[in-house]
Amino acid sequence: MLKLTKKADYGLMAMKHLAEHAQDGACSAKDVAESYGIPPEALAKIMQRLVKAGLLVSQHGTHGGYTLARSAETISAFEVIRAIDGPLFITSCITVRGECDQTDRCTIREPLRRVNDSIEQVLRRIKISHMKEEDDVHEHHVEMKTELVRIRN
C-alpha cells in the first residue's frame, strides 16, 4: 500500500494552514499544532525541515512564527513531501543505486519506474493552494489526468 507518512501529512496540513492564514502574518508551530491536534514537538521539527528546504521562513521575536517562503500557488505537494521524507521511491530498485537480489531476473523494474515517475508528476502538479476540502472544490478546480501511467511492451 502506498501512503504518505504521518510527518508528510502533518507537513502538508501545516503548509495549507499557513497559506490560508497568510494575511494574519506568521503562525507559531504551537498554534498550528493546536488547530489540528498534532503533537507540537513533532510539528516543530517538521516545520524546521521545511525551513531548511526553503519552503518556509522562520521569524523570531514577539510576532514570530512561520510563513510560506513563496506563494502557495508555486509550492507543490511533492516539494513538501520530499523535504520531510526525502526522495520518493515506491520500490528499492527505483533508488539511485537501484540494486536488489532480483536485478538480473527482474521483469518489472521499468514499469515500476514509470509508475514512480507518474506519482511524482501528479504530486508536482498539486499545489498547496489547490488543497481544499471537497466542499471547496468548486472554488478552485484542479484538472488531473485520470490515467496516471500507460505501460507498454
LUMSEVO-223958 format. One line per 8 residues: for each residue x, y, z of N, C-alpha, C, CB. Coordinates in steps of 0.001 Angstrom, whole numbers, plus 500000, padded with zeros to 6 digits. Atoms other than C-alpha are relative to their C-alpha. Glycine has a CB too. Layout:
BEGIN
X Y Z X Y Z X Y Z X Y Z | ...
***
This chain:
BEGIN
500853 498820 500000 500000 500000 500000 500892 501234 500000 499033 500003 501226 | 499295 498724 500039 501346 503385 499028 499256 500984 500877 500128 500537 498547 | 500636 498977 499191 500690 506028 501624 501043 500957 500537 499206 499372 501147 | 499115 498984 499449 502162 509201 502987 500301 499680 501455 499376 501404 499870 | 499681 500137 498585 503951 509179 506309 499185 501014 500791 501521 500191 500253 | 500698 499057 499129 502320 510912 509248 500697 501364 499956 499944 499464 501457 | 499256 498748 500063 505098 513512 509091 499650 500781 498741 501503 499729 500051 | 500376 499325 501252 504262 514281 505452 498579 500554 500105 500109 499023 498794
501374 499514 499762 500557 514533 506372 500028 501300 500800 499158 498929 500752 | 499929 498836 499127 501392 516971 509151 500610 501195 499263 500819 499675 501258 | 499357 498929 500749 503682 518990 506889 499055 500636 498994 501227 499476 499291 | 500969 499479 500965 501013 519331 504203 498889 500778 500706 499398 498853 499172 | 501033 499300 499233 498426 520297 506823 500511 501371 500458 499563 499152 501223 | 499417 498739 499532 500760 522962 508224 500154 500991 498847 501366 499746 500664 | 499821 499118 501158 501543 524354 504763 498652 500573 499554 500675 499236 498831 | 501339 499527 500378 497836 524559 503915 499503 501038 501003 499003 498815 499914
500415 499063 498951 497130 526263 507246 500687 501352 499815 500321 499426 501400 | 499259 498751 500174 499863 528847 506660 499529 500751 498755 501504 499718 499907 | 500507 499367 501224 498553 529504 503145 498652 500667 500263 499868 498960 498863 | 501335 499470 499716 495008 530004 504417 500016 501171 500971 499126 498910 500552 | 499903 498939 498996 496183 532331 507204 501134 500975 499686 500206 499394 501386 | 498877 499135 500386 498868 534223 505262 499729 501467 500342 500282 499860 498500 | 500347 498603 499720 497010 537513 505745 500151 500342 501482 498572 500284 499551 | 499864 499768 498557 497334 537077 509538 501451 500144 500442 499355 498870 500765
498587 499946 499646 501139 537056 509432 500499 498637 500437 500239 501025 501103 | 499356 501242 499591 503397 534448 510988 499157 499235 501019 501376 500291 500579 | 500689 500890 499050 501909 531457 512843 501048 499153 500716 498946 499084 499270 | 499074 500860 499258 503709 529549 515577 499668 498532 499740 499941 500309 501521 | 500213 501442 500149 504170 525791 515318 498974 499530 501030 501340 499219 500163 | 500941 500371 498936 502243 525533 518602 498562 500296 499589 500338 500746 501300 | 501349 499635 500425 499222 527375 517183 499484 499075 498900 499976 501445 499517 | 500391 500900 501088 499188 525250 514027 499707 498617 500573 501114 499922 498911
500184 501321 499400 499580 522062 516082 498687 499912 500764 501162 499674 500929 | 501246 499992 499230 496708 523013 518381 498779 500014 499094 499963 501202 500932 | 501129 499932 500939 494460 523752 515388 499603 498633 499467 500342 500912 498840 | 500252 501306 500622 494782 520158 514149 500230 498811 500929 500872 499847 498794 | 499752 501096 499066 495571 518147 517265 501269 499231 499683 498833 499057 500002 | 498709 500611 500346 499132 517477 516104 500952 500201 501173 500595 500619 498678 | 499013 499793 498930 501896 516889 518680 500918 501180 499662 500841 498713 500224 | 499240 498777 500299 503614 520318 518905 501494 499762 499746 499845 500971 501138
498562 500253 500176 507157 518921 519237 500273 499407 498621 500527 499049 501102 | 499840 500630 501314 506727 516777 516128 499832 501035 498898 498984 498851 499815 | 500245 499003 501031 505304 519654 514110 501138 501020 499935 498671 500706 500256 | 498884 499050 499990 508114 521994 515199 501183 499445 499210 500429 500319 501448 | 498891 500635 500739 510704 519517 513835 499694 499956 498506 500261 498564 500529 | 500410 500057 501403 508753 519108 510593 500123 501386 499367 498545 499471 499872 | 499945 498647 500542 508497 522864 510140 501441 500471 499841 499229 500964 500899 | 498582 499660 500161 512237 523230 510687 500576 499360 498733 500806 499545 501237
499567 500631 501257 512811 520747 507851 499512 500805 498801 499479 498547 499910 | 500563 499198 501090 510541 522862 505661 500731 501332 499861 498503 500246 500236 | 499169 498795 500050 512598 525947 506590 501308 499684 499285 500275 500547 501431 | 498722 500386 500622 515833 524142 505637 499845 499752 498509 500564 498749 500671 | 500263 500262 501414 514239 523164 502320 499617 501269 499239 498896 498966 499861 | 500335 498745 500646 513396 526809 501621 498517 500181 499706 500758 500114 498743 | 501440 499902 500223 509624 526284 501745 499305 500899 501017 499382 498626 500038 | 500516 499119 498950 509018 528200 504981 501081 500986 500409 499515 499183 501226
499104 499016 499396 510555 531278 506581 499666 500033 501478 499853 501432 499335 | 500170 499949 498551 511086 531298 510339 500326 501408 500474 500901 498945 500716 | 499810 498650 499469 510698 534626 512138 500045 499924 501517 498867 500962 499525 | 499847 500001 498549 511931 535159 515683 499378 501264 500583 501491 499893 500397 | 500489 498802 499322 510606 537605 518231 498563 499884 500443 500144 501184 499109 | 501340 499946 499433 507290 538657 519717 498932 499536 499024 499694 501397 500453 | 500980 500378 501015 505342 538245 516495 500594 498957 499059 499531 501237 499205 | 499311 501010 500799 507487 535356 515311 499119 498827 499641 501202 499506 500728
500707 501184 500452 506475 532109 513753 500457 499647 498600 498478 500215 500041 | 499661 500468 501336 506393 530665 510264 499075 500617 498960 499929 498476 499935 | 500765 499583 501168 505276 531959 506892 500520 499218 498805 500106 501546 499760 | 499560 500649 501229 505426 530456 503425 501124 500819 499384 498823 499835 499000 | 498877 499316 500639 508667 531278 501637 499625 500497 498607 501210 499069 499916 | 500479 499625 501331 506818 531503 498306 498479 499946 500010 500590 499060 498892 | 501446 500061 500159 503268 531815 497084 499530 498545 500042 499569 500673 498678 | 500568 501357 499919 501066 528781 497805 499717 499422 498624 498715 500011 500822
500234 500452 501378 500412 528593 494053 501255 499416 499367 499491 501153 499150 | 498737 500475 500581 504088 527762 493465 500653 498868 500790 500966 501143 499895 | 499428 501075 499172 504739 525190 496221 499201 498729 499766 499996 500384 501521 | 500688 501256 500311 503937 521614 495236 499999 499048 501195 500657 499321 498796 | 500060 501061 498984 502902 518706 497416 501282 499171 499946 498748 499088 499784 | 498768 500770 500150 505936 516887 496003 501154 500647 500769 500364 499865 498517 | 498917 499313 499302 508322 519534 497367 499898 499807 501514 499987 501492 499658 | 500217 500139 498561 506784 519303 500830 500336 498579 500445 498539 500351 500370
499761 501404 499644 506855 515500 500904 501487 499679 499922 499201 499057 499072 | 498567 500265 500154 510443 515358 499612 500804 500658 501119 500492 500501 498634 | 499286 499307 498927 511581 517928 502203 499904 499238 501320 499447 501415 500174 | 500229 500700 498737 510141 515800 505004 500503 498558 499959 498518 500018 500343 | 499694 501435 500070 510623 512210 503830 501167 499639 499097 498801 499267 499537 | 498935 500300 500948 513375 512507 501236 499412 499555 498675 500937 498922 500556 | 500466 500381 501339 513173 511143 497697 498869 498971 500040 501158 499448 499189 | 501146 500898 500114 510036 509294 496618 500388 498786 499168 498783 500728 499372
499713 501248 500703 510706 505664 495693 498971 498970 500439 501460 499500 500283 | 501001 500995 499611 507965 503045 495560 500616 498631 500225 498918 499904 498943 | 499281 501245 499734 510490 500185 495497 501474 500315 500123 499749 498946 498883 | 498575 499761 499820 514166 499833 496357 500747 500058 498672 500598 498924 500875 | 499289 499982 501278 515094 499294 492698 499853 501333 499264 499500 498875 499117 | 500185 498700 500637 513943 502826 491831 501004 501007 500557 498557 500507 500205 | 499048 499088 499375 516633 504387 494051 501171 500279 499070 500504 499423 501325 | 498844 499627 500808 519832 505938 492727 500860 498777 499690 500834 501069 500719
499182 501194 500217 521762 502693 493196 499195 498907 499310 500559 499480 501332 | 500924 500861 500711 518756 500643 492117 500356 498537 499927 499852 500490 498670 | 499594 501392 500030 520002 497237 493081 499243 499191 501054 501511 499883 500218 | 500571 500941 499037 518383 494249 494752 500433 498600 499580 498426 500120 500071 | 499621 501389 500292 518775 490476 494772 499431 499506 498676 499536 499087 501120 | 500680 500451 501217 516475 490192 491747 500378 500801 498752 498513 500072 500202 | 499681 499100 501109 518135 492778 489481 500189 499271 498674 501245 500782 500323 | 499725 500718 501252 519320 490227 486906 498762 499340 499408 501060 498949 500233
501186 500720 500468 515924 488494 486676 498732 500844 499985 499775 498799 500859 | 501191 499168 499824 513546 491384 487279 499381 500392 498657 500350 501256 500800 | 500730 499638 501222 510891 491994 484637 499056 501188 500216 499205 498800 499496 | 500936 498915 499714 509029 494841 486343 500693 501311 500383 499070 499583 501109 | 499268 498805 499589 511747 497373 487068 499572 501240 499205 501497 499773 499836 | 500351 498853 500839 510951 499675 484122 498532 500411 500184 500269 499674 498525 | 501388 499570 499724 507149 499577 484593 499856 500676 501365 499057 498799 499929 | 500080 499364 498680 507620 500396 488293 500648 501378 499996 500665 499118 501056
499374 498685 500119 509946 503257 487398 499005 500998 499399 501284 499919 499130 | 500993 499120 500621 507198 504678 485170 498874 500334 500978 499422 499346 498733 | 501015 499725 498975 504642 504323 487974 500548 501041 500974 499593 498689 500759 | 499363 499060 499081 507055 506117 490308 500035 501406 499390 501429 499528 500350 | 499941 498704 500687 507558 508907 487752 498616 500635 499894 500608 499835 498601 | 501366 499484 500118 503790 509254 487264 499504 500559 501328 499055 498900 499511 | 500392 499514 498672 503181 509598 491000 500691 501327 500275 500353 498962 501105 | 499256 498755 499793 505902 512236 491171 499400 501142 499182 501478 499807 499630
500579 498959 500858 504383 514165 488243 498673 500515 500557 499794 499460 498580 | 501283 499582 499419 500930 514195 489860 500244 500861 501236 499131 498765 500365 | 499709 499239 498781 502369 515391 493186 500613 501357 499680 500940 499208 500907 | 499424 498710 500417 504310 518133 491370 498917 500961 499499 501057 499782 498896 | 501092 499156 500514 501052 519399 489788 499076 500494 501108 499187 499230 498969 | 500876 499600 498892 499217 519601 493129 500718 501075 500815 499617 498767 500904 | 499414 498881 499259 499956 522978 494692 499285 500154 501338 499914 501318 499177 | 500584 499782 498671 499341 523951 498305 498688 500774 499870 500994 500765 500922
501229 499208 500199 496754 526444 497038 498843 499154 499482 500264 501145 499027 | 501042 500889 500519 494836 523532 495451 499394 499115 501084 500565 499133 498895 | 500423 500945 498966 494430 521622 498705 498782 500546 500742 501157 499719 500992 | 501270 499563 499427 490785 522197 499538 499187 498767 500385 499209 500903 498998 | 500932 501069 499660 488139 520086 501187 499006 499842 498866 499270 500292 501340 | 500958 500281 501072 485518 518517 498904 498970 501116 499839 499290 498683 500268 | 500999 498931 500076 483028 521294 499759 500538 501231 499276 499538 500386 501400 | 499379 498824 500588 485519 523861 498455 500508 499773 498579 501131 500452 500865
499424 500332 501294 486496 522084 495225 499453 500871 498879 499750 498551 499685 | 500581 499180 501067 484094 524112 493090 500662 501369 499894 498512 500173 500232 | 499340 498700 500017 486032 527266 494046 501311 499972 499224 500253 500469 501415 | 498668 500063 500598 489398 526082 492742 500220 498606 499426 501102 500348 501046 | 499944 501321 500620 489191 523141 490352 501393 499739 499444 498945 499877 498884 | 498706 500413 500525 492430 521297 489569 499764 498837 499070 500994 499620 501137 | 500206 501072 500966 492383 519228 486433 501158 499027 500075 499851 500560 498570 | 499000 501064 499958 494236 515948 486820 499612 498937 499005 500135 499399 501423
500290 501091 500916 494543 513246 484235 499608 498780 500820 501219 499693 499078 | 500409 501189 499269 492720 510135 485325 500938 498843 499715 498569 499619 499643 | 499062 501066 500322 495237 507931 483576 501380 500437 500448 499983 499662 498479 | 498725 499605 499448 498416 508141 485616 501171 499446 499202 500097 499554 501428 | 498866 500624 500678 500573 505751 483684 499497 499025 498959 500924 499286 501006 | 500309 500963 501050 500458 503755 480494 501235 499131 499856 499607 500704 498632 | 498875 500941 500089 502653 500644 480456 499855 499208 498715 500053 499044 501243 | 500000 500737 501265 503537 499230 477066 501253 499162 499909 499901 500959 498792
498826 500837 500263 505841 496461 475988 500659 500414 498708 499618 498517 499945
***
